[in-house]
Amino acid sequence: MLWAVLRDRQLAGAKFRRQHQFGDYITDFFCNDAKLVVECDGDVHSTSDRQKIDQKRDAYLRSQGLTILRFQNEQVLDEPESVLRSIAAHLPSISGRGAGGEGGALSLRQNIVVIADEAHRSQYGLIQGTARHMRDALPNASFIGFTGTPIEKTDANTRAVFGDYVSIYDIQRAVADKATVPIYYESRIAKLGLNAAALPKIDAEFAEITEAEEEYGREKLKTKWAALEALVGRSEARQTHRGGPRAAL
C-alpha cells in the first residue's frame, strides 16, 4: 500500500526505490535525495531477538549517513496520512516554499485553467505529490487532462481525478479528418535473434550501462528482456494491435 503512494515521485516529488541494498541489509524504501530509509515492520519485529538485529541494522545504516523511519504495518494501514506526513517532513522541498513544498496559494482566481498533457502519468499524487501542490497553489482553477491512455487502477484513476470525458478523438475520426493515414494491421510476428558471437560484448556493455543500478534493478532488467525473448521466439506467438482514443477529461 505504501509503495503505491511513494512510487513515481508522488510524495513531494521525491524518488523512492524499493528493496535498496546497503552492505548486508536490504531496506524497504530508500530516498537518495533525503538519505532517508523507510521501514515497515510486522509482528516479527516485536521479538527481543529481532529487535537486537534491527538495532544493529539501524546502527549500520546511520553510520552511512542515513535517517531511518520505522512504522508498524498496522499504522500504515490505519493511519496512512499520518505516516505520509512523517515521511514528507524529512524530504527536501521541490518548490522552495518549505519542507515537502508546503506553502500558500499562488492565486485564488477562478478563471485559471490548468491543462495537463499525458494526464495518465503524473496526476495522482493528491496526498503529497505534484498534483496536491498544484491544487494547493491554485485552489479555484479548473483542471483539464489530455491523454491517449486513460487508466483505471486502485491507486490511479484518470477519470476520478479529472471527471468524465469532454471529448474523444479516436483513430476513425483522425482518418476521416485526414489527420493521419489509414492504419492496417497484419497478424504476424518477426522473430528476433541474437548473434551468439556478439553476446560477450553485449553482456559487457550491459554491465557498464547498469553499473549505477543496484543488483535488484539489474536482475529485474534481465528478467524483463528474457521474458520478451521467450515470447517472441515462440512459433505460436501472435501480435495484437489496437488504436486507442485521445481523450480530454
Buried (B, 14 or more C-beta within 10 A) or exposed (E): EBEBBBBBBBBBBBBBBBBBEBEEBBBBBBBEEBBBBBBBBEEEBEEEEBEEEBEEBBEBBEEEEBEBBBBBBEBBEEBBEEBBEBBBEBBBBBBEBEEBBBBEEBEEEEEBEBEBEEBBBBBBBBBBBBBBBBBBBBBEBEBBBBBBEBEEEEEBBBBEBBEEEEEEBBBEBBBEEEEEEEEEEEEEBEEEEEEEEEEEEEEEEBEEEBEEEBEEBBEEEEEEEEEEEEEBEEEEEEEEEEBEBBBBB
